[in-house]
Amino acid sequence: MANLLTIKDLTKEKLLYIIDNAFYMEKNFEKMYDKYKSKIMCIAFFEPSTRTKISFTAAAYRLGLRVVDFNKDTSSQKKGETIQDTMRILGNYFDLVVLRHPENKIYEKFSISCPLINGGDGTGEHPTQAITDLFTIKKEFGQIDDLNILIVGDLKNGRTVHSLLSALSYFDVNIGLYCPRELRLDNEFLDGLKNKNKIKYYEEFDISDIDVLYMTRVQYERLGSKIKQKNIEKDYALNKELLKKAKPSLKILHPLPRLKELPLEIDSSKYAHYFQQAKNGIFSRMAIIDYCLTE
């Protein structure tokens, strides 16, 4: 059994194993219903979620697990119980726990006796989203290496971006970053990436040579009043005019939810691939559950 708390928990070989297993899960999911019928998984989310929570629940059911949804608002957390006590108890009750929490690296503050999956920790990481992203990229291009990838939006606070960049550091890819100067990555994080020499900031929103355009929302809930919303929406939003310069094979991804950086008018574009990406989350998370229960 294994935890998945950060992309760094995985070697490149283990990461590719999970991605390959996601392909298997997609092709054979109807055969997987009884694999873990004696297991119970707990979803413990201390922050809102649509895709991660529901896709993990669907993935678990497709593997035969039963699922319990922990509700912090009706738990002893409301009485002042510590996260240490809560997680120790959940570890005693379940075979697997998926945790989302607003505090970075919250998993370092408690011990738990069952496998733990990080469903997002503050502005830290979101490793299962990164695996979904790489699965989607490999599914569409047949490879991950030798692609040009542009990541746009809130790079400083976007945990999906942090995990994606960590995962992409295992591969030979060219990465562009386009964001407001105030929302650039911390230098310490960037310096820690193996492929930092193949990462560069763009001064303009140029997608002419891009294979994968990864849009993200600005996380206003994590920002102060220093960032002016209207400027970000004007300068960092995708539009049909920009897409006129796109390569025919371009794929637009977005971890969702979205704001004005990805207008609804883009949904009808042949380049839009974010709803397929979201669907792929079921198969990638089936593979992640399988990995954590068998590794």
C-alpha positions as CSV (number, residue, x, y, z in Angstrom):
1,M,0.0,0.0,0.0
2,A,1.2,3.5,-0.7
3,N,0.3,7.2,-0.1
4,L,0.1,9.8,-2.9
5,L,0.8,13.1,-1.3
6,T,3.0,14.8,-3.9
7,I,4.2,14.0,-7.4
8,K,7.6,13.6,-5.8
9,D,6.3,10.4,-4.2
10,L,6.4,8.8,-7.6
11,T,9.4,7.9,-9.7
12,K,9.0,8.4,-13.5
13,E,8.5,4.6,-13.8
14,K,5.7,4.6,-11.2
15,L,4.1,7.7,-12.8
16,L,4.0,6.0,-16.2
17,Y,2.7,2.8,-14.6
18,I,-0.3,4.7,-13.2
19,I,-0.9,6.4,-16.6
20,D,-0.7,3.1,-18.4
21,N,-3.1,1.6,-15.9
22,A,-5.5,4.5,-16.5
23,F,-5.6,3.4,-20.2
24,Y,-6.4,-0.2,-19.0
25,M,-9.1,1.1,-16.6
26,E,-10.8,3.0,-19.4
27,K,-10.8,0.0,-21.7
28,N,-11.8,-2.5,-19.0
29,F,-13.7,-0.6,-16.4
30,E,-16.8,-2.9,-16.6
31,K,-14.6,-5.8,-15.6
32,M,-13.3,-4.0,-12.5
33,Y,-16.5,-3.7,-10.4
34,D,-15.6,-6.5,-7.9
35,K,-11.9,-5.9,-7.5
36,Y,-12.2,-4.0,-4.2
37,K,-15.7,-5.0,-3.1
38,S,-14.5,-5.6,0.5
39,K,-12.9,-2.1,0.8
40,I,-14.3,1.2,2.0
41,M,-12.9,4.6,1.0
42,C,-13.5,7.9,2.8
43,I,-13.7,11.3,1.1
44,A,-12.6,14.0,3.6
45,F,-12.8,17.4,1.9
46,F,-12.3,20.5,4.0
47,E,-12.6,22.7,0.8
48,P,-15.2,22.7,-1.9
49,S,-14.9,20.4,-4.9
50,T,-16.8,19.2,-7.9
51,R,-14.6,17.2,-10.2
52,T,-12.1,15.7,-7.8
53,K,-14.6,14.7,-5.2
54,I,-17.2,13.3,-7.7
55,S,-14.7,11.6,-10.0
56,F,-13.0,9.9,-7.0
57,T,-16.4,8.7,-5.8
58,A,-17.3,7.4,-9.2
59,A,-13.8,5.8,-9.6
60,A,-14.2,4.0,-6.3
61,Y,-17.6,2.7,-7.1
62,R,-16.4,1.4,-10.5
63,L,-13.7,-0.5,-8.6
64,G,-16.2,-2.0,-6.1
65,L,-15.4,0.1,-3.1
66,R,-18.0,1.6,-0.9
67,V,-17.6,5.3,-0.2
68,V,-18.3,7.4,2.9
69,D,-18.4,11.2,2.6
70,F,-16.9,12.8,5.7
71,N,-18.7,16.1,6.4
72,K,-16.6,18.5,8.5
73,D,-19.6,20.6,9.3
74,T,-21.4,17.8,11.1
75,S,-18.3,16.3,12.6
76,S,-16.5,16.9,15.9
77,Q,-14.3,19.4,14.0
78,K,-17.1,21.8,14.9
79,K,-16.4,21.0,18.5
80,G,-12.8,21.8,18.2
81,E,-11.4,18.4,17.4
82,T,-7.9,18.5,16.0
83,I,-7.0,17.4,12.5
84,Q,-4.6,14.9,14.1
85,D,-7.4,13.2,16.0
86,T,-9.8,13.3,13.1
87,M,-7.3,11.7,10.6
88,R,-6.2,9.1,13.1
89,I,-9.8,8.0,13.6
90,L,-10.5,7.9,9.8
91,G,-7.4,5.8,9.3
92,N,-8.8,3.3,11.8
93,Y,-12.2,3.1,10.1
94,F,-11.3,3.0,6.4
95,D,-9.0,1.3,3.9
96,L,-8.2,4.5,2.0
97,V,-8.7,8.2,2.6
98,V,-8.8,11.0,0.1
99,L,-8.1,14.4,1.8
100,R,-8.5,18.0,0.6
101,H,-7.5,20.8,3.0
102,P,-6.8,24.5,2.7
103,E,-3.5,24.2,4.6
104,N,-0.3,23.5,2.6
105,K,1.3,20.2,3.5
106,I,-1.3,19.4,6.1
107,Y,-0.5,15.7,5.8
108,E,2.8,16.4,7.6
109,K,1.0,17.2,10.8
110,F,-0.7,13.9,11.4
111,S,-0.2,10.1,11.2
112,I,-2.7,7.8,9.6
113,S,-2.8,4.0,9.4
114,C,-4.3,3.6,5.9
115,P,-3.2,4.9,2.5
116,L,-3.8,8.6,2.0
117,I,-4.3,10.5,-1.2
118,N,-3.9,14.2,-1.5
119,G,-6.9,15.7,-3.2
120,G,-5.4,19.2,-3.0
121,D,-3.6,21.0,-0.2
122,G,-3.9,24.8,-0.1
123,T,-1.7,26.4,-2.7
124,G,0.6,23.4,-2.5
125,E,-0.1,20.4,-4.8
126,H,-2.8,18.5,-6.6
127,P,-1.0,15.3,-7.7
128,T,-4.1,13.4,-9.0
129,Q,-5.0,16.3,-11.3
130,A,-1.5,16.3,-12.7
131,I,-1.8,12.5,-13.4
132,T,-5.1,13.2,-15.1
133,D,-3.4,15.9,-17.2
134,L,-0.6,13.7,-18.3
135,F,-3.0,10.8,-19.1
136,T,-5.0,13.2,-21.3
137,I,-1.9,14.5,-23.1
138,K,-0.6,11.0,-23.8
139,K,-4.0,9.9,-24.9
140,E,-4.3,12.7,-27.4
141,F,-0.7,12.9,-28.7
142,G,0.5,9.3,-28.1
143,Q,3.5,10.8,-26.1
144,I,4.5,13.4,-23.6
145,D,8.0,14.0,-24.8
146,D,8.8,16.6,-27.5
147,L,5.7,18.7,-26.9
148,N,5.4,22.5,-26.4
149,I,3.2,23.3,-23.5
150,L,2.1,26.8,-22.4
151,I,0.6,27.3,-18.9
152,V,-1.4,30.5,-18.4
153,G,-3.0,32.1,-15.3
154,D,-2.2,32.0,-11.6
155,L,1.0,30.1,-11.3
156,K,1.9,31.2,-7.8
157,N,-1.3,29.9,-6.1
158,G,-2.4,27.2,-8.5
159,R,-1.7,23.8,-7.0
160,T,-2.6,22.1,-10.2
161,V,0.2,24.0,-11.9
162,H,2.7,23.0,-9.2
163,S,2.0,19.3,-9.6
164,L,1.8,19.5,-13.4
165,L,5.2,21.2,-13.6
166,S,6.7,18.6,-11.2
167,A,5.3,15.8,-13.3
168,L,6.5,17.3,-16.6
169,S,10.0,17.6,-15.1
170,Y,10.3,13.9,-15.8
171,F,9.9,14.5,-19.6
172,D,11.6,16.2,-22.4
173,V,9.1,19.0,-23.0
174,N,9.4,22.8,-23.6
175,I,7.3,24.7,-21.2
176,G,6.1,28.3,-21.5
177,L,4.6,30.3,-18.6
178,Y,2.4,33.3,-19.1
179,C,1.0,35.2,-16.1
180,P,1.0,38.5,-14.3
181,R,4.3,39.3,-12.7
182,E,2.7,39.2,-9.3
183,L,1.5,35.6,-9.9
184,R,4.8,34.1,-11.1
185,L,6.2,30.9,-9.5
186,D,8.3,31.2,-6.4
187,N,12.0,31.1,-7.5
188,E,12.6,28.3,-4.9
189,F,10.0,26.1,-6.6
190,L,11.3,26.8,-10.1
191,D,14.9,26.2,-9.1
192,G,13.9,22.8,-7.7
193,L,12.6,21.5,-11.1
194,K,14.9,19.2,-13.0
195,N,14.0,20.7,-16.3
196,K,14.1,24.4,-15.3
197,N,16.4,25.2,-18.3
198,K,13.5,24.3,-20.6
199,I,11.0,26.6,-18.9
200,K,10.6,30.2,-19.8
201,Y,8.2,33.1,-19.2
202,Y,6.3,34.5,-22.2
203,E,5.9,38.3,-22.5
204,E,3.0,37.9,-24.9
205,F,0.1,35.5,-25.2
206,D,1.6,33.6,-28.2
207,I,0.2,30.1,-29.0
208,S,1.6,29.8,-32.5
209,D,3.9,26.9,-31.8
210,I,2.0,25.4,-28.8
211,D,0.7,21.8,-28.7
212,V,-1.0,22.0,-25.2
213,L,-2.4,25.2,-23.9
214,Y,-3.1,24.8,-20.2
215,M,-5.4,27.5,-18.9
216,T,-6.0,28.2,-15.2
217,R,-8.2,30.6,-13.3
218,V,-6.8,33.3,-11.0
219,Q,-7.5,32.2,-7.5
220,Y,-9.0,35.4,-6.1
221,E,-9.9,33.7,-2.9
222,R,-6.2,33.4,-2.1
223,L,-5.3,36.9,-3.1
224,G,-5.4,40.3,-1.4
225,S,-6.5,43.5,-3.0
226,K,-3.2,44.0,-4.9
227,I,-4.3,42.2,-8.0
228,K,-6.8,44.1,-10.2
229,Q,-9.2,41.6,-11.6
230,K,-10.1,43.5,-14.8
231,N,-6.5,43.7,-15.9
232,I,-6.0,40.0,-15.5
233,E,-9.1,39.2,-17.4
234,K,-8.2,41.5,-20.2
235,D,-4.6,40.4,-20.7
236,Y,-4.7,36.7,-19.8
237,A,-8.1,35.5,-21.3
238,L,-8.3,33.3,-24.3
239,N,-10.4,34.3,-27.3
240,K,-11.1,33.2,-30.8
241,E,-8.8,35.8,-32.3
242,L,-5.8,34.2,-30.5
243,L,-6.9,30.8,-31.7
244,K,-6.5,31.9,-35.4
245,K,-2.8,31.4,-34.9
246,A,-3.1,27.9,-33.3
247,K,-1.6,24.7,-34.7
248,P,-4.3,22.4,-36.1
249,S,-3.4,19.8,-33.4
250,L,-3.6,22.2,-30.4
251,K,-5.4,20.9,-27.3
252,I,-6.8,23.4,-24.8
253,L,-6.8,22.0,-21.2
254,H,-8.1,23.5,-18.0
255,P,-8.4,21.8,-14.6
256,L,-11.7,23.8,-13.9
257,P,-13.5,25.5,-12.5
258,R,-13.1,28.4,-14.9
259,L,-13.8,32.1,-14.8
260,K,-13.4,34.7,-17.6
261,E,-10.0,33.4,-18.7
262,L,-11.8,30.7,-20.7
263,P,-15.0,32.1,-22.2
264,L,-17.9,29.8,-23.1
265,E,-17.5,30.6,-26.7
266,I,-14.3,28.5,-26.8
267,D,-16.3,25.4,-25.9
268,S,-17.4,24.9,-29.5
269,S,-13.8,25.2,-30.8
270,K,-12.2,22.1,-32.2
271,Y,-9.3,22.8,-29.8
272,A,-11.4,22.6,-26.6
273,H,-10.5,19.5,-24.7
274,Y,-11.2,20.3,-21.1
275,F,-14.4,18.4,-20.7
276,Q,-12.7,15.2,-22.1
277,Q,-9.9,16.0,-19.6
278,A,-12.4,16.1,-16.8
279,K,-13.9,12.8,-17.9
280,N,-10.5,11.2,-18.0
281,G,-10.3,12.0,-14.2
282,I,-12.4,8.9,-13.5
283,F,-10.0,6.5,-15.3
284,S,-6.9,8.2,-13.9
285,R,-8.3,8.1,-10.3
286,M,-9.3,4.5,-10.7
287,A,-5.6,3.8,-11.5
288,I,-4.5,5.9,-8.6
289,I,-6.8,4.0,-6.2
290,D,-5.5,0.7,-7.6
291,Y,-1.9,1.9,-7.1
292,C,-2.4,3.0,-3.5
293,L,-4.1,-0.2,-2.5
294,T,-1.7,-2.6,-4.2
295,E,1.7,-0.9,-4.3
